[in-house]
Amino acid sequence: MDAFFASCELSQYPELRGQPMVVAGRRTDAPQLGPDGRRAFARLRDYTGRGVLTTATYEARALGVHSGMPTMKAARLAPDAVLLPVNFDLYRRYSRLFKDAVRTISPVIQDIGIDEVYADVTELADPSQAIAARLKAAVLDATGLTCSVGIAPNKLLAKLCSDMQKPDGITVLTMADLPAKVWPMPARRINGIGPKATEKLASHGISTIGELAARDRDWLIGEFGRAYGQWLHDAAHGRDDRPVVTHREPVSISRETTFERNLHATRDRAELGEVFTRLCEQLAADLVRKGVTARTIGIKLRFDDFRTVTRDTTLAVPVVEAAALRRAAGACLKRADLSRPMRLLGVRASGLAGEDAARPDPARQFDLDFG
């Protein structure tokens, strides 16, 4: 789907089409109806807090903001952008509609998030371009929203080409297209090449997929290990034999960060609180994107002596919102000895269930006691 969360919001507020808009706010940032019947919207410049953006329209992205960016930073880049609160129920409803529409064309789909699926169209008789057009038409008819479709010989290439002509695009890719269409792309565009691998590749003068493809397989194995080196070589050459899996339960989702300097729970309480809030916001966004709720919430701490401590708690009702995650993780923190400086802090969600397992708790902000 194209800018899915933002597109869902625009379906409710069509007067915002063509304007920079972000989703990150709280319920207090909801539009207010004026005496004249017109809606008044909050602006990003009015935001105060330590959250991160859930999404942004393409107009807002053109100003330099993007999902996952700290909201205060986004406010400096796009102060006049419209600010809307997160609406989980709306996104889930549209997600179900979009996936049901895809199933009418190809019942063999792999759900990989609230706004994305793989579909196996091997058995369909129509040409690839026609199949893509049918998929787009079915989704548009069911939701009123646009999507971008990539059709390719395997999942890795389909993922790559689905992003080539966003928004509202169709890309059909064959193996013969790799040199012209795929190899000029940045290596980081391959799903599975993260920031650390990107940095290491760059240190060897590899920035594009083509430059990666030019490297010998044995050299990649020597630098990155047998499994990952082999995978890098296969990915750069467009090889991927993974099937479309119609059902897969994610085990857990986590977010963690290693500090540039060791932080102490008492002396650095404010900084730790800010990091903790951001991790919970990011974890909540991950859960929403996956279309799941979590029942077990945990923390991970690594101290200056490299000792690692974990704590978790299982809740009576599954949760998804950042404030609820923070409350549960905060309770776990209070069960840990925080007398030593910390190198790393992480939050983890497990006991994951489908998107209908629970309604989100009302969002509440609170202060975490690190002492």
HULINLIN-V53413 format. One record per residue. N is the residue number from 1. OMEGA is omega in degrees with one decimal (none if undefined). Layout:
N & OMEGA
N & OMEGA
This chain:
1 & -176.9
2 & 179.1
3 & -163.5
4 & -176.8
5 & 179.5
6 & -179.8
7 & 175.6
8 & 179.5
9 & -179.9
10 & 175.9
11 & 178.3
12 & -177.2
13 & -175.2
14 & 179.6
15 & 179.7
16 & -178.8
17 & -179.5
18 & -179.5
19 & 171.0
20 & -179.0
21 & 177.3
22 & 173.3
23 & -179.1
24 & -169.6
25 & 175.9
26 & -177.5
27 & 178.5
28 & 178.5
29 & -179.4
30 & 178.7
31 & 178.7
32 & 180.0
33 & -178.8
34 & 179.8
35 & -179.4
36 & 179.1
37 & 179.6
38 & -179.4
39 & 174.2
40 & -174.8
41 & 172.9
42 & 178.6
43 & -177.2
44 & -179.6
45 & -178.1
46 & -174.8
47 & 170.4
48 & -179.1
49 & -174.2
50 & -178.6
51 & 177.2
52 & 179.6
53 & 172.1
54 & 177.3
55 & 177.7
56 & 175.0
57 & 179.2
58 & 177.6
59 & 177.0
60 & 179.0
61 & 178.5
62 & 178.3
63 & 175.0
64 & -179.9
65 & -178.1
66 & 179.8
67 & -178.4
68 & 179.3
69 & 173.5
70 & -172.6
71 & 178.8
72 & 176.0
73 & 178.3
74 & -180.0
75 & 177.3
76 & -178.5
77 & -175.8
78 & -173.9
79 & -176.5
80 & 178.7
81 & 177.0
82 & -179.1
83 & 178.5
84 & 176.3
85 & 176.6
86 & -179.5
87 & -173.9
88 & -177.8
89 & 179.0
90 & -177.6
91 & 178.7
92 & -179.4
93 & 179.5
94 & 178.0
95 & 178.5
96 & -180.0
97 & -177.7
98 & -178.6
99 & 175.8
100 & 178.6
101 & 178.7
102 & -179.1
103 & 177.8
104 & 178.2
105 & -179.7
106 & -177.7
107 & -179.4
108 & -178.8
109 & 174.6
110 & -178.9
111 & -178.8
112 & 178.8
113 & -177.2
114 & -173.7
115 & -174.3
116 & 175.2
117 & 163.9
118 & 175.8
119 & 176.6
120 & -177.3
121 & -176.3
122 & -174.2
123 & 179.8
124 & -172.6
125 & -174.9
126 & 172.2
127 & -176.0
128 & -178.8
129 & -179.8
130 & 177.4
131 & 179.1
132 & 179.6
133 & 177.8
134 & 178.3
135 & -179.4
136 & -179.0
137 & 179.6
138 & 179.3
139 & 179.3
140 & -179.7
141 & -176.8
142 & -171.2
143 & -171.3
144 & -177.4
145 & 177.8
146 & 174.0
147 & 175.6
148 & -173.8
149 & 172.3
150 & 177.9
151 & -174.7
152 & -177.8
153 & -178.2
154 & -174.1
155 & -178.7
156 & -178.6
157 & 178.0
158 & 177.2
159 & 179.3
160 & -172.9
161 & 176.8
162 & 179.6
163 & -172.2
164 & -175.4
165 & 174.1
166 & -6.1
167 & 171.6
168 & -175.2
169 & 173.9
170 & 175.0
171 & 174.8
172 & -173.1
173 & 172.9
174 & 179.0
175 & 179.5
176 & -178.7
177 & -173.7
178 & -176.3
179 & -175.0
180 & -170.8
181 & -174.0
182 & -174.5
183 & 175.9
184 & -176.0
185 & 175.5
186 & -179.7
187 & -177.8
188 & 179.2
189 & 176.4
190 & 179.9
191 & -175.4
192 & 173.4
193 & -176.3
194 & -176.6
195 & -177.6
196 & 178.3
197 & 177.8
198 & 179.7
199 & -179.8
200 & 177.0
201 & -179.5
202 & 179.3
203 & 176.8
204 & 177.4
205 & -179.2
206 & 178.6
207 & -179.3
208 & 177.5
209 & 178.3
210 & 177.5
211 & 175.8
212 & -179.8
213 & -177.9
214 & -178.3
215 & 179.4
216 & -179.0
217 & -178.9
218 & 177.2
219 & 179.4
220 & 178.0
221 & 178.6
222 & -177.7
223 & -170.6
224 & -177.1
225 & -172.0
226 & -173.5
227 & -175.5
228 & 178.2
229 & 177.0
230 & 179.9
231 & 178.1
232 & -180.0
233 & 178.9
234 & -177.2
235 & -179.1
236 & 178.6
237 & 174.6
238 & -178.5
239 & -179.5
240 & -177.4
241 & 179.0
242 & 176.6
243 & 170.7
244 & -176.8
245 & -173.0
246 & 178.8
247 & 178.1
248 & 179.7
249 & 173.6
250 & -176.5
251 & -179.2
252 & 176.0
253 & -178.4
254 & 172.8
255 & 177.6
256 & 178.5
257 & 173.5
258 & -174.7
259 & 175.4
260 & 173.6
261 & 179.7
262 & -179.0
263 & -179.2
264 & -174.3
265 & -179.4
266 & -175.8
267 & -175.9
268 & -173.7
269 & -177.3
270 & -179.5
271 & 177.8
272 & 178.8
273 & 178.7
274 & 178.8
275 & -178.3
276 & 177.7
277 & -178.7
278 & 178.9
279 & 179.2
280 & 175.7
281 & -179.2
282 & 178.8
283 & 177.5
284 & 178.5
285 & 177.5
286 & 179.5
287 & 179.3
288 & -180.0
289 & 179.1
290 & -179.5
291 & -177.7
292 & 170.9
293 & -177.0
294 & 178.9
295 & 178.5
296 & -178.3
297 & -178.4
298 & 176.7
299 & 174.6
300 & 179.3
301 & 171.1
302 & -173.2
303 & -175.5
304 & 176.2
305 & 178.5
306 & 173.9
307 & -179.2
308 & -179.6
309 & 174.6
310 & 173.8
311 & 175.4
312 & 178.4
313 & 177.9
314 & -173.8
315 & 177.8
316 & -177.7
317 & 177.4
318 & -177.6
319 & 177.7
320 & -174.9
321 & -174.8
322 & -178.0
323 & 178.6
324 & 176.0
325 & -177.4
326 & 177.7
327 & -178.0
328 & 179.5
329 & 177.1
330 & 176.6
331 & 176.9
332 & 179.5
333 & -177.1
334 & 178.3
335 & -179.0
336 & 174.9
337 & -175.5
338 & -175.5
339 & -178.7
340 & 175.5
341 & -176.3
342 & 173.2
343 & -172.0
344 & 174.7
345 & 179.1
346 & 173.6
347 & -173.1
348 & 176.4
349 & 176.5
350 & -172.3
351 & -172.9
352 & 179.3
353 & -177.9
354 & -171.3
355 & -179.3
356 & -173.6
357 & -176.8
358 & 169.1
359 & -178.2
360 & 171.8
361 & 173.3
362 & -177.1
363 & 176.0
364 & 176.7
365 & 179.7
366 & -179.7
367 & 177.9
368 & 177.4
369 & 177.4
370 & -179.6
371 & none
